[in-house]
């Protein structure tokens, strides 16, 4: 039992350190001076089953994180940090990057999943509704038991 605790402590420390180091440039970019105009409201993709139909404003980087814990038929599954980065490149277009999540299914299957890159194009509003299309590609970067082992394209409307 001691090796498992040691692994979890080391994983937690190294994961926390990595996340903090990776977020430093984004924290520096987020500095606002008192003379800056107020920021527009944001539309997040979390917590939800579906993504927002609205893109982030031009020049804006929006980083979202999440955590999912599920218990089903005696099996516990954790999925984190669910990091999604969205960057506005045009008035109705954003680039998207989803970092690999760490999956742990009752210590049976665990590892990092695949990363995903994509683009969202806002088509609306149309007849009072916001409409968008997301094109994405999952790249096989994950651990053997978790990865799809292939390039997986996706279209979401």
C-alpha positions as CSV (number, residue, x, y, z in Angstrom):
1,X,0.0,0.0,0.0
2,X,2.9,2.4,0.7
3,X,4.1,2.4,-3.0
4,X,0.6,3.4,-4.2
5,X,0.5,6.3,-1.7
6,X,3.9,7.3,-2.7
7,X,2.9,7.2,-6.4
8,X,-0.2,9.3,-5.8
9,X,1.8,11.8,-3.7
10,X,4.4,12.1,-6.4
11,X,1.8,12.2,-9.2
12,X,-0.1,14.9,-7.3
13,X,3.0,17.0,-6.7
14,X,4.4,16.7,-10.3
15,X,0.9,17.2,-11.8
16,X,0.3,20.3,-9.7
17,X,3.8,21.7,-10.5
18,X,3.3,21.0,-14.2
19,X,-0.1,22.7,-14.2
20,X,1.2,25.8,-12.3
21,X,4.2,26.1,-14.7
22,X,2.0,25.7,-17.8
23,X,-0.5,28.3,-16.6
24,X,2.1,31.0,-15.8
25,X,2.2,32.5,-19.3
26,X,-1.6,32.6,-19.4
27,X,-1.7,34.4,-16.0
28,X,0.7,37.0,-17.3
29,X,-1.4,37.6,-20.4
30,X,-4.5,38.1,-18.2
31,X,-3.2,41.2,-16.5
32,X,-5.7,44.1,-16.9
33,X,-5.0,47.7,-16.1
34,X,-7.6,50.0,-14.5
35,X,-7.8,51.9,-17.8
36,X,-9.0,48.9,-19.7
37,X,-12.6,48.8,-20.8
38,X,-14.8,46.2,-19.0
39,X,-14.6,42.7,-20.5
40,X,-17.7,41.3,-22.2
41,X,-19.5,38.4,-20.6
42,X,-18.1,35.0,-21.4
43,X,-19.9,31.9,-22.7
44,X,-18.3,28.8,-21.2
45,X,-18.6,25.2,-22.4
46,X,-18.7,24.0,-18.8
47,X,-20.5,22.7,-16.9
48,X,-22.6,21.3,-19.7
49,X,-23.1,18.3,-22.0
50,X,-23.0,20.5,-25.1
51,X,-20.7,23.3,-26.1
52,X,-21.7,26.9,-26.3
53,X,-22.7,28.2,-29.8
54,X,-20.9,31.5,-29.2
55,X,-17.1,32.0,-29.9
56,X,-14.8,33.9,-27.6
57,X,-14.0,37.5,-28.6
58,X,-11.0,38.2,-31.0
59,X,-7.7,38.1,-29.2
60,X,-9.2,36.5,-26.1
61,X,-7.8,33.3,-24.6
62,X,-10.3,31.4,-22.4
63,X,-9.1,28.4,-20.4
64,X,-11.7,26.1,-18.8
65,X,-11.1,23.1,-16.5
66,X,-13.2,20.5,-15.0
67,X,-13.3,17.3,-13.0
68,X,-15.6,14.3,-13.4
69,X,-16.1,11.5,-10.9
70,X,-18.5,8.6,-11.7
71,X,-19.6,5.5,-9.8
72,X,-21.4,2.8,-11.8
73,X,-21.8,-0.9,-11.0
74,X,-19.1,-0.6,-8.3
75,X,-16.6,0.9,-10.6
76,X,-15.3,4.4,-9.8
77,X,-13.9,6.6,-12.7
78,X,-12.1,9.9,-12.4
79,X,-11.4,12.2,-15.3
80,X,-9.4,15.4,-14.9
81,X,-8.3,18.2,-15.5
82,X,-10.5,18.4,-18.6
83,X,-8.6,21.5,-19.8
84,X,-10.0,23.3,-22.8
85,X,-8.4,26.4,-24.4
86,X,-10.3,28.6,-26.8
87,X,-8.7,31.5,-28.6
88,X,-10.7,34.1,-30.7
89,X,-9.0,34.7,-34.1
90,X,-11.9,36.4,-35.9
91,X,-15.3,37.9,-35.0
92,X,-17.0,34.5,-35.4
93,X,-14.0,32.1,-35.4
94,X,-12.0,30.5,-32.5
95,X,-9.2,27.9,-32.3
96,X,-9.6,25.2,-29.8
97,X,-7.2,22.9,-28.0
98,X,-8.2,20.2,-25.5
99,X,-5.3,18.9,-23.4
100,X,-5.2,15.2,-22.7
101,X,-7.2,14.2,-19.6
102,X,-6.0,11.8,-17.0
103,X,-8.4,8.8,-16.6
104,X,-8.4,6.4,-13.7
105,X,-11.0,3.6,-13.6
106,X,-10.8,2.0,-10.2
107,X,-7.0,1.5,-10.7
108,X,-7.8,-1.0,-13.5
109,X,-7.3,1.3,-16.5
110,X,-5.5,4.6,-16.1
111,X,-3.4,7.1,-18.1
112,X,-3.6,10.2,-20.2
113,X,-6.0,10.4,-23.1
114,X,-5.6,11.9,-26.6
115,X,-5.3,15.6,-27.2
116,X,-7.7,17.4,-29.5
117,X,-7.3,20.4,-31.8
118,X,-10.1,22.2,-33.6
119,X,-11.9,25.3,-34.9
120,X,-15.3,26.7,-34.1
121,X,-17.2,28.8,-36.6
122,X,-20.2,30.7,-35.4
123,X,-22.9,30.8,-38.1
124,X,-25.6,32.7,-36.3
125,X,-27.5,34.2,-34.9
126,X,-30.1,32.9,-37.2
127,X,-33.8,33.4,-36.4
128,X,-32.9,34.3,-32.9
129,X,-30.7,31.3,-32.2
130,X,-26.9,31.2,-32.0
131,X,-25.6,28.4,-34.3
132,X,-22.0,27.1,-34.7
133,X,-20.0,24.3,-36.2
134,X,-17.0,22.7,-34.5
135,X,-14.5,20.8,-36.6
136,X,-11.9,18.9,-34.5
137,X,-9.3,16.2,-34.7
138,X,-8.2,13.9,-31.9
139,X,-4.5,13.0,-32.1
140,X,-3.3,9.7,-30.7
141,X,-1.1,10.9,-27.9
142,X,-2.6,9.0,-25.0
143,X,-1.6,6.0,-23.0
144,X,-2.1,2.6,-24.6
145,X,-5.2,1.6,-22.5
146,X,-6.9,5.0,-23.0
147,X,-6.0,6.2,-26.4
148,X,-8.1,5.5,-29.5
149,X,-4.7,4.8,-31.4
150,X,-6.0,6.8,-34.4
151,X,-6.7,10.2,-35.8
152,X,-10.4,10.8,-35.0
153,X,-12.1,13.7,-36.9
154,X,-15.3,15.1,-35.5
155,X,-18.0,17.6,-36.7
156,X,-20.4,19.0,-34.2
157,X,-23.2,21.4,-35.0
